[in-house]
Amino acid sequence: MFQNYEQEKMVLWGKEWVHSIEPLPNDPDATTGCLLDVFFNSEVGKFALLYIRPEEININFEYYDIFFEEIHKKWINNVPYILFNDIKYKDICIIWNNSSNTVYEKIDFENLLKNIR
């Protein structure tokens, strides 16, 4: 059975986030499966990364507010963003966020932020 990992606080993009690791819902014994990096900020909301480190997301300082607004907007509707870096992970990411439209390949999400502006 999956054992919960301790949560840690970290600063990303000028805000403090609580980082935790969660198994994908279809893999209760995630020691051999996919583990998500989940980030939560009480003002902004929650998002997840699959096999991406936060520092690999290319967000210019001028897009931070847009990034935070997008995360918050989806989080309050209970459809948090999940980003992945390889198309082969898309299906399992869709399961994690209940088939909503907030599953993005990293580059597509970065482009979305640029186009919202």
Backbone as JSON, one array per atom type, in Angstrom:
{
  "sequence": "MFQNYEQEKMVLWGKEWVHSIEPLPNDPDATTGCLLDVFFNSEVGKFALLYIRPEEININFEYYDIFFEEIHKKWINNVPYILFNDIKYKDICIIWNNSSNTVYEKIDFENLLKNIR",
  "N": [[0.84, -1.19, 0.0], [0.41, 2.3, -0.61], [2.49, 4.65, 0.97], [2.13, 7.65, 2.72], [3.99, 10.51, 1.96], [6.0, 12.88, 3.69], [5.05, 16.29, 3.93], [6.5, 19.21, 2.53], [7.61, 22.58, 2.82], [8.13, 25.02, 0.33], [9.6, 27.66, -1.63], [8.41, 29.0, -4.54], [8.36, 30.83, -7.49], [8.14, 33.2, -6.06], [6.28, 32.72, -4.04], [5.09, 30.89, -1.17], [4.77, 27.41, -1.11], [3.17, 24.32, -0.34], [4.55, 21.26, -0.72], [3.82, 18.03, -1.78], [3.75, 14.47, -2.26], [1.87, 12.42, -4.3], [0.17, 9.38, -5.16], [-0.91, 8.28, -8.39], [-4.42, 7.89, -8.98], [-5.13, 5.4, -10.08], [-3.17, 3.72, -9.28], [-2.63, 2.37, -6.56], [-0.48, 1.19, -5.22], [1.94, 2.84, -5.43], [4.68, 2.72, -5.27], [5.96, 1.49, -7.28], [4.88, 2.7, -9.41], [3.55, 5.68, -10.97], [4.29, 8.74, -9.44], [2.99, 11.77, -8.35], [4.05, 15.15, -8.17], [2.73, 17.39, -6.09], [1.58, 20.65, -5.59], [0.61, 23.14, -3.32], [-0.88, 26.2, -2.48], [-2.4, 28.31, -0.23], [-3.65, 30.68, -1.07], [-3.47, 30.7, -3.84], [-3.92, 28.06, -4.91], [-3.97, 24.7, -6.17], [-1.77, 22.58, -8.0], [-0.33, 20.09, -10.16], [2.57, 18.17, -11.04], [4.0, 15.9, -13.31], [6.73, 14.07, -13.58], [8.23, 16.38, -14.01], [10.25, 18.99, -12.94], [9.65, 21.84, -10.88], [11.27, 24.07, -11.49], [11.75, 23.7, -14.15], [9.66, 24.69, -15.56], [8.98, 27.21, -17.7], [8.41, 30.27, -16.91], [8.1, 33.56, -17.31], [8.77, 36.4, -15.25], [6.87, 38.4, -15.75], [4.6, 36.93, -16.3], [3.74, 35.72, -13.99], [1.47, 36.55, -12.44], [-0.62, 35.89, -14.18], [-0.24, 33.14, -14.35], [-0.72, 32.4, -11.64], [-3.42, 33.23, -11.44], [-4.67, 31.55, -13.31], [-4.2, 29.0, -12.19], [-5.61, 29.32, -9.78], [-8.25, 29.82, -10.67], [-8.98, 27.37, -11.87], [-8.59, 25.62, -9.75], [-10.52, 26.38, -7.8], [-12.72, 25.4, -9.05], [-12.35, 22.78, -8.75], [-10.72, 21.41, -10.59], [-7.79, 20.99, -10.95], [-4.72, 22.05, -12.54], [-2.58, 19.81, -14.27], [0.61, 19.06, -15.26], [2.69, 17.59, -17.72], [5.56, 16.07, -19.29], [5.85, 14.42, -21.4], [4.07, 13.01, -23.98], [3.13, 10.42, -23.65], [2.18, 10.22, -21.08], [-0.22, 11.46, -20.91], [-2.82, 10.22, -20.77], [-2.91, 9.02, -18.18], [-2.69, 11.28, -16.65], [-5.06, 12.57, -17.21], [-6.87, 10.95, -15.89], [-6.22, 11.57, -13.23], [-7.19, 14.19, -12.86], [-9.92, 13.94, -13.18], [-10.85, 13.8, -15.87], [-10.95, 16.42, -16.82], [-10.32, 19.53, -18.61], [-7.72, 20.37, -18.04], [-5.25, 19.27, -18.41], [-2.04, 19.34, -19.45], [0.68, 19.32, -21.72], [3.91, 20.38, -20.91], [5.09, 22.43, -22.56], [2.89, 23.3, -24.04], [1.32, 24.39, -22.01], [2.93, 26.51, -21.17], [2.83, 28.06, -23.49], [0.07, 28.61, -23.5], [-0.15, 30.38, -21.3], [1.23, 32.57, -22.34], [-0.44, 33.31, -24.43], [-2.79, 34.05, -23.16], [-2.4, 36.51, -22.14]],
  "CA": [[0.0, 0.0, 0.0], [1.15, 3.55, -0.7], [2.75, 5.35, 2.22], [2.16, 9.1, 2.51], [5.26, 11.18, 2.16], [5.86, 14.13, 4.43], [4.93, 17.51, 3.15], [7.56, 20.18, 2.78], [7.33, 23.92, 2.3], [9.16, 25.53, -0.59], [9.25, 28.91, -2.29], [8.45, 28.95, -6.0], [7.78, 32.0, -8.14], [7.9, 34.23, -5.07], [5.22, 32.34, -3.09], [5.36, 29.65, -0.44], [3.91, 26.29, -1.49], [3.34, 23.05, 0.35], [4.82, 20.22, -1.71], [3.6, 16.66, -1.33], [3.81, 13.48, -3.33], [0.65, 11.6, -4.3], [0.11, 8.38, -6.23], [-2.05, 8.42, -9.29], [-5.54, 7.12, -8.42], [-5.21, 4.03, -10.58], [-1.99, 2.99, -8.86], [-2.56, 2.49, -5.1], [0.85, 0.8, -4.78], [2.72, 3.72, -6.29], [6.13, 2.58, -5.12], [6.46, 1.06, -8.58], [4.14, 3.42, -10.44], [3.76, 7.12, -11.12], [4.04, 9.62, -8.31], [2.81, 13.17, -8.73], [4.47, 16.23, -7.3], [1.57, 18.26, -5.93], [1.94, 21.91, -4.95], [-0.57, 23.83, -2.84], [-0.75, 27.49, -1.84], [-3.76, 28.6, 0.22], [-4.22, 31.8, -1.83], [-3.45, 30.41, -5.28], [-4.57, 26.8, -5.21], [-3.23, 23.45, -6.28], [-1.45, 22.05, -9.32], [0.52, 18.91, -10.06], [3.56, 17.92, -12.09], [4.39, 14.51, -13.48], [8.09, 13.96, -14.15], [8.76, 17.72, -14.32], [10.61, 19.77, -11.76], [9.06, 23.19, -11.02], [12.2, 25.0, -12.13], [11.76, 23.46, -15.6], [8.55, 25.42, -16.17], [9.49, 28.51, -18.12], [7.45, 31.34, -16.7], [8.75, 34.85, -17.07], [8.23, 37.17, -14.13], [5.69, 39.14, -16.19], [3.46, 36.02, -16.42], [3.42, 35.11, -12.69], [0.08, 36.83, -12.06], [-1.48, 35.08, -15.06], [-0.04, 31.76, -13.89], [-1.44, 32.24, -10.38], [-4.86, 33.37, -11.72], [-5.11, 30.33, -13.99], [-4.23, 27.92, -11.2], [-6.7, 29.58, -8.83], [-9.53, 29.68, -11.37], [-9.27, 25.94, -12.05], [-8.62, 24.97, -8.44], [-11.81, 26.61, -7.14], [-13.69, 24.54, -9.74], [-11.9, 21.41, -8.47], [-10.07, 20.8, -11.75], [-6.44, 21.57, -10.96], [-3.81, 21.76, -13.65], [-1.51, 18.83, -14.15], [1.52, 19.21, -16.39], [3.58, 16.46, -17.97], [6.57, 16.44, -20.28], [5.9, 13.41, -22.45], [2.69, 12.72, -24.37], [2.7, 9.09, -23.2], [1.58, 10.34, -19.76], [-1.46, 12.24, -20.96], [-3.99, 9.46, -20.32], [-2.95, 8.86, -16.73], [-2.93, 12.6, -16.07], [-6.5, 12.83, -17.37], [-7.54, 10.24, -14.8], [-5.98, 12.27, -11.98], [-8.04, 15.37, -12.67], [-11.3, 13.61, -13.52], [-11.12, 14.04, -17.3], [-11.19, 17.83, -17.14], [-9.48, 20.05, -19.69], [-6.57, 21.05, -17.47], [-4.09, 18.41, -18.59], [-1.22, 20.01, -20.47], [2.1, 19.11, -21.9], [4.58, 21.56, -20.36], [5.28, 23.48, -23.59], [1.56, 23.83, -24.37], [0.9, 25.24, -20.9], [3.72, 27.75, -21.26], [2.24, 28.83, -24.59], [-1.24, 29.08, -23.05], [0.06, 31.57, -20.48], [1.63, 33.67, -23.2], [-1.58, 33.69, -25.26], [-3.84, 34.64, -22.32], [-2.05, 37.91, -21.91]],
  "C": [[0.88, 1.24, 0.0], [1.3, 4.19, 0.67], [2.82, 6.84, 1.93], [3.55, 9.64, 2.8], [5.01, 12.46, 2.94], [5.75, 15.3, 3.47], [6.09, 18.42, 3.51], [7.14, 21.52, 2.2], [8.48, 24.34, 1.41], [8.66, 26.82, -1.23], [9.47, 28.74, -3.79], [7.77, 30.19, -6.53], [7.36, 33.07, -7.12], [6.8, 33.94, -4.06], [5.61, 31.05, -2.39], [4.31, 28.6, -0.79], [4.18, 25.12, -0.56], [3.47, 21.99, -0.74], [4.56, 18.86, -1.07], [3.68, 15.74, -2.54], [2.58, 12.59, -3.19], [0.73, 10.55, -5.4], [-1.02, 8.72, -7.18], [-3.17, 7.5, -8.8], [-5.6, 5.67, -8.89], [-4.0, 3.19, -10.17], [-1.83, 3.11, -7.34], [-1.2, 2.07, -4.54], [1.87, 1.56, -5.62], [4.23, 3.62, -6.1], [6.75, 2.11, -6.44], [5.79, 1.8, -9.73], [4.48, 4.89, -10.47], [3.4, 7.87, -9.85], [3.97, 11.05, -8.81], [3.43, 14.09, -7.7], [3.31, 17.21, -7.26], [1.99, 19.48, -5.11], [0.66, 22.64, -4.57], [-0.16, 25.13, -2.14], [-2.17, 27.92, -1.48], [-4.42, 29.76, -0.53], [-4.4, 31.44, -3.3], [-4.22, 29.14, -5.61], [-3.6, 25.66, -5.34], [-2.96, 23.13, -7.74], [-0.5, 20.89, -9.13], [1.45, 18.82, -11.27], [3.88, 16.44, -12.13], [5.7, 14.47, -14.26], [8.61, 15.29, -14.69], [9.12, 18.35, -12.98], [10.06, 21.18, -11.95], [9.97, 24.17, -11.73], [12.32, 24.78, -13.65], [10.6, 24.17, -16.31], [9.04, 26.83, -16.46], [8.4, 29.57, -18.03], [8.24, 32.61, -16.43], [8.04, 35.57, -15.94], [6.94, 37.89, -14.52], [4.44, 38.26, -16.29], [3.06, 35.39, -15.09], [1.96, 35.33, -12.32], [-0.9, 36.01, -12.89], [-1.43, 33.62, -14.64], [-0.84, 31.51, -12.62], [-2.96, 32.33, -10.59], [-5.41, 32.11, -12.36], [-5.21, 29.17, -13.02], [-5.42, 28.1, -10.26], [-8.07, 29.33, -9.46], [-9.92, 28.2, -11.5], [-9.41, 25.23, -10.72], [-9.96, 25.18, -7.75], [-12.94, 25.82, -7.81], [-13.33, 23.07, -9.61], [-11.37, 20.67, -9.71], [-8.64, 21.36, -11.89], [-5.64, 21.19, -12.2], [-2.88, 20.63, -13.29], [-0.69, 18.93, -15.43], [2.43, 18.0, -16.5], [4.53, 16.86, -19.09], [6.69, 15.43, -21.41], [4.47, 12.96, -22.73], [2.2, 11.35, -23.89], [2.03, 9.12, -21.82], [0.22, 11.03, -19.77], [-2.66, 11.47, -20.4], [-4.04, 9.31, -18.81], [-3.14, 10.2, -16.02], [-4.41, 12.97, -16.14], [-7.29, 12.15, -16.25], [-7.41, 11.02, -13.5], [-6.91, 13.46, -11.79], [-9.44, 15.17, -13.26], [-11.72, 14.02, -14.93], [-11.44, 15.49, -17.62], [-10.19, 18.29, -18.2], [-8.25, 20.78, -19.17], [-5.32, 20.17, -17.47], [-3.28, 18.99, -19.74], [0.19, 19.46, -20.52], [2.77, 20.44, -21.53], [4.65, 22.7, -21.37], [3.94, 24.1, -23.97], [1.04, 24.74, -23.26], [1.65, 26.56, -20.91], [3.19, 28.66, -22.36], [0.86, 29.37, -24.24], [-1.09, 30.36, -22.23], [0.42, 32.78, -21.32], [0.45, 34.2, -24.02], [-2.71, 34.32, -24.46], [-3.62, 36.13, -22.19], [-2.6, 38.77, -22.96]]
}
